[in-house]
Amino acid sequence: MRRKLVVGNWKMYGRLGRNKALLEEVLKGIKDLNNAEYGVCVPYPYLAQAQSMLQGTKLAWGAQNLSQHEEGAFTGAVAPGMLVDFGCRYVIIGHSERRALFHESNEIASAKFDAAIKAGMTPIFCVGETLAEREGGVTEQVVARQLEVVLNHAGVEAMAKTVIAYEPVWAIGTGKTASPDQAQAVHAFIRQQVAQLDGQTAQGLCILYGGSVKANNSPELFAMPDIDGGLIGGASLVAEDFVAICRAAHMAAQ
Ligand code: 13P
């Protein structure tokens, strides 16, 4: 059976004091949840705090972005090796907020993906369609294209070290979750795209669902055969809610 994974994406939220309280509560809450894996992707300035609080615990940590360059005159950017210095296991790449608000193309996302793999981190590579694309019936084409750029460039072997997150843009921060069947259909499609190149890698590929995952809808989502956990925005900032979602993954993995 594939592992289940729940990762919190804190986005641009946090303060030292609040983070400490949140992480302490989460660590307490997941102490006995041994069947699944858990992580948080925090803003860059809090990586040191995450590292010092989470080292040796069940909660891994990572970043929400990285530069595709190793180093150089790139004011404001953060190199892959810097994330490695702070013990990051995960780095989110191609999130729809990066694509839409920071104009990150499929090609830039693909270059960042390569940089993360090269640095030895696990990319959490996000794909997903907008509402207009879903209503236009092109969800599969959009997701296939987003995946294809990475597959063509890094090769299917890289998928063995990757987590994919399917995040329909219309479900992010809107309270509108994809139904378990809607999400399952796209997850199965993603797995099938990878299976065309390598069946075994596709079977092992961890595909998370993201978009308004909450404590109450997570059990149903995580029960679907191709949904291997969640990438959690808003609910990851509330310890009780995040722990409840982690528990749903733990239960689904039993
Ligand atoms: P919400 O859970 O707040 O909808 O955010 C989802 C997301 O974008 C996770 O990366």
Residues whose N, C-alpha, C, O or C-beta is under 5 A from the ligand:
A	BS01	13P	N9 A171 I172 G173 T174 G210 G211 S212 V213 L231 I232 G233 G234 A235
